[in-house]
């Protein structure tokens, strides 16, 4: 079954990205926060390019 597209709010995105600094792998973060790994990578790229969240 396909899951619905979800828009995540900026505080949630920052929470996920702040967890990247730890020793967890991207796959572990994906499972922990129920977000696809590609989505986390996109958020990280957006943050680094200062086009974050909006």
N, CA and C of each residue as an Amber inpcrd file, in Angstrom:
protein
   162
   0.8430000  -1.1760000   0.0000000   0.0000000   0.0000000   0.0000000
   0.8880000   1.2380000   0.0000000   0.5560000   2.1760000  -0.8270000
   1.3040000   3.4130000  -0.9360000   0.9390000   4.3400000   0.2200000
   1.9390000   4.9780000   0.8100000   1.6140000   5.9130000   1.8750000
   1.4350000   7.3050000   1.3100000   0.6420000   8.0910000   1.9970000
   0.3290000   9.4430000   1.5490000   1.5500000  10.3480000   1.6650000
   1.5940000  11.3120000   0.7710000   2.6310000  12.3240000   0.8200000
   2.4030000  13.1980000   2.0530000   3.4690000  13.4290000   2.8000000
   3.3620000  14.2350000   4.0140000   4.2750000  15.4410000   3.9260000
   3.7550000  16.5830000   4.2410000   4.5710000  17.7920000   4.3690000
   5.0460000  17.8750000   5.8050000   6.3510000  17.9630000   5.9670000
   6.9160000  18.0540000   7.3130000   7.1710000  19.5090000   7.6470000
   6.9350000  19.8510000   8.8710000   7.1480000  21.2170000   9.3450000
   8.6320000  21.4610000   9.6240000   9.0770000  22.7070000   9.5250000
  10.4890000  23.0320000   9.7520000  11.0710000  22.5120000  11.0700000
  10.3610000  22.5830000  12.1950000  10.9640000  22.0590000  13.4390000
  11.2760000  20.5630000  13.3620000  10.4230000  19.8010000  12.6920000
  10.6750000  18.3670000  12.5470000  11.9030000  18.1330000  11.6720000
  12.0280000  18.8970000  10.5930000  13.1690000  18.7440000   9.6980000
  14.4670000  19.0520000  10.4340000  14.4580000  20.0980000  11.2390000
  15.6570000  20.4430000  12.0110000  15.9920000  19.3730000  13.0360000
  14.9780000  18.7730000  13.6070000  15.1900000  17.7000000  14.5750000
  15.8760000  16.5110000  13.8990000  15.4210000  16.1590000  12.7040000
  16.0180000  15.0520000  11.9630000  17.4510000  15.4010000  11.5700000
  17.6540000  16.6060000  11.0550000  18.9940000  17.0050000  10.6140000
  19.9700000  17.1470000  11.7760000  19.4850000  17.5310000  12.9320000
  20.3860000  17.6380000  14.0810000  20.8500000  16.2540000  14.5360000
  20.0650000  15.2410000  14.2540000  20.4530000  13.8770000  14.6110000
  21.5390000  13.3370000  13.6890000  21.7510000  13.9800000  12.5440000
  22.7980000  13.5440000  11.6130000  24.1720000  13.6760000  12.2570000
  24.3380000  14.6470000  13.1290000  25.6290000  14.8860000  13.7710000
  26.0720000  13.7130000  14.6440000  25.1350000  12.8870000  15.0510000
  25.4670000  11.7370000  15.8930000  26.1310000  10.6320000  15.0990000
  26.2300000   9.4710000  15.7150000  26.8890000   8.3330000  15.0860000
  25.9390000   7.4540000  14.2980000  24.7190000   7.9070000  14.0730000
  23.7440000   7.0820000  13.3820000  23.8870000   7.2100000  11.8670000
  23.6330000   6.1120000  11.1960000  23.6410000   6.1060000   9.7440000
  22.3460000   6.7040000   9.2160000  22.3720000   7.0680000   7.9540000
  21.1950000   7.6480000   7.3230000  20.0210000   6.6740000   7.3580000
  20.2970000   5.4030000   7.1480000  19.2370000   4.3890000   7.1790000
  18.6190000   4.2800000   8.5710000  19.4430000   4.4010000   9.5950000
  18.9340000   4.3380000  10.9690000  18.0600000   5.5480000  11.2800000
  18.4760000   6.7200000  10.8220000  17.6620000   7.9240000  11.0240000
  16.3450000   7.8160000  10.2800000  16.4070000   7.2740000   9.0910000
  15.2050000   7.0980000   8.2850000  14.1940000   6.2180000   9.0020000
  14.6760000   5.1450000   9.5580000  13.7890000   4.2290000  10.2860000
  13.2770000   4.8560000  11.5760000  14.1310000   5.5700000  12.2630000
  13.7680000   6.1840000  13.5480000  12.6810000   7.2430000  13.3920000
  12.8040000   8.0820000  12.3450000  11.8610000   9.1860000  12.1610000
  10.7870000   8.8940000  11.1180000  10.8160000   7.7080000  10.5240000
   9.8460000   7.3020000   9.5010000   9.8380000   8.2790000   8.3230000
  11.0370000   8.5500000   7.8270000  11.2280000   9.4300000   6.6720000
  12.1890000   8.7080000   5.7360000  11.9750000   8.8290000   4.4490000
  12.8500000   8.1710000   3.4890000  14.2470000   8.8090000   3.4960000
  15.2850000   7.9780000   3.2860000  16.6590000   8.5060000   3.2960000
  16.8910000   9.6050000   2.2600000  16.2900000   9.4750000   1.0850000
  16.4610000  10.5090000   0.0620000  15.9070000  11.8500000   0.5220000
  14.8250000  11.8160000   1.2610000  14.2200000  13.0520000   1.7590000
  15.1630000  13.7370000   2.7380000  15.8100000  12.9590000   3.6030000
  16.7620000  13.5250000   4.5610000  17.9390000  14.1550000   3.8160000
  18.4280000  13.4850000   2.7810000  19.5300000  14.0330000   1.9880000
  19.1170000  15.3370000   1.3090000  17.8990000  15.3970000   0.7910000
  17.4100000  16.6240000   0.1570000  17.3380000  17.7670000   1.1500000
  16.8480000  17.4940000   2.3550000  16.7700000  18.5250000   3.3960000
  18.1630000  19.0460000   3.7260000  19.1240000  18.1310000   3.8110000
  20.4960000  18.5180000   4.1300000  21.0650000  19.4170000   3.0300000
  20.8390000  19.0660000   1.7630000  21.3030000  19.8900000   0.6500000
  20.6580000  21.2670000   0.6910000  19.3580000  21.3170000   0.9770000
  18.6510000  22.5870000   1.0590000  19.2120000  23.4530000   2.1790000
  19.5160000  22.8320000   3.2930000  20.0810000  23.5680000   4.4270000
  21.4350000  24.1600000   4.0660000  22.2550000  23.3740000   3.3980000
  23.5780000  23.8530000   3.0230000  23.5170000  24.9380000   1.9510000
  22.4690000  24.9270000   1.1440000  22.3090000  25.9520000   0.1100000
  21.4840000  27.1380000   0.5910000  21.1010000  27.1540000   1.8440000
  20.3090000  28.2290000   2.4490000  18.9480000  28.3990000   1.7890000
  18.4030000  27.3470000   1.2200000  17.0540000  27.3660000   0.6560000
  16.1840000  26.4210000   1.4770000  16.3460000  26.4960000   2.7570000
  15.8010000  25.4750000   3.6420000  14.3370000  25.7150000   4.0180000
  13.5490000  24.7090000   3.8350000  12.2310000  24.5380000   4.4210000
  11.0970000  25.3540000   3.8010000  11.3520000  26.2980000   2.9530000
  10.2660000  27.1210000   2.4590000  10.1310000  27.0490000   0.9650000
